[in-house]
Amino acid sequence: MKRRERTRQLIELGGLVAKADLIELTGDDRAVILGLLVEAAATLRSEARERQLTLWRRRGQRAFADDLSADATSSP
């Protein structure tokens, strides 16, 4: 059961990378994508953590809302 949950989590996280267009924007360069994630992790270890989390959370919520709006308008 734990393995299935972990697999689902990894698939969902990969979906977020795709949803952010990081695959296309980086030309599927996995070193660049990992570098972006390492940079984000470094920011989360810094004093700017809370401010950056708030900013990223708001952007993420807007992106999810935009996707829902786009889905609603494109449905027949």
C-alpha positions in Angstrom: 0.0 0.0 0.0 2.8 2.5 0.9 4.4 1.8 -2.5 1.2 2.6 -4.3 0.8 5.9 -2.4 4.4 6.8 -3.1 4.0 6.0 -6.8 0.8 8.2 -7.0 2.6 11.0 -5.2 5.5 10.9 -7.7 3.1 10.8 -10.7 1.2 13.8 -9.3 4.5 15.8 -8.7 5.6 15.0 -12.3 2.2 16.3 -13.4 2.9 19.6 -11.7 6.3 19.9 -13.5 4.4 19.4 -16.7 1.6 21.8 -15.8 4.2 24.5 -15.1 5.5 24.0 -18.7 8.9 23.2 -17.3 9.4 20.3 -19.6 8.8 22.3 -22.8 10.5 25.5 -21.5 13.7 23.6 -20.7 13.6 21.4 -23.8 13.2 18.4 -21.4 16.6 19.1 -19.9 16.5 17.3 -16.6 19.6 18.8 -15.3 18.0 22.3 -15.7 14.8 21.1 -14.1 16.7 19.6 -11.2 18.7 22.8 -10.9 15.5 24.8 -10.6 14.3 22.5 -7.9 17.6 22.7 -6.0 17.5 26.5 -6.2 13.9 26.5 -4.8 15.0 24.2 -2.0 17.9 26.5 -1.2 15.5 29.4 -1.0 13.3 27.5 1.4 16.3 27.0 3.6 16.9 30.8 3.7 15.4 33.6 5.7 13.2 34.4 2.8 11.3 31.1 3.3 7.9 32.4 4.5 7.7 35.2 2.0 8.7 32.9 -0.9 6.2 30.2 0.2 3.4 32.8 0.3 4.4 34.1 -3.2 4.6 30.6 -4.7 1.4 29.5 -3.0 -0.5 32.4 -4.5 0.9 31.8 -8.0 0.1 28.1 -7.7 -3.5 28.8 -6.6 -3.9 31.2 -9.5 -2.6 28.6 -11.9 -5.0 26.0 -10.6 -7.9 28.5 -10.8 -6.9 29.4 -14.4 -6.9 25.7 -15.4 -10.3 25.3 -13.9 -11.6 28.4 -15.7 -10.1 27.2 -19.0 -11.6 23.7 -18.6 -15.0 25.2 -17.8 -15.0 27.5 -20.9 -13.7 24.7 -23.3 -16.3 22.2 -22.2 -19.1 21.6 -24.7 
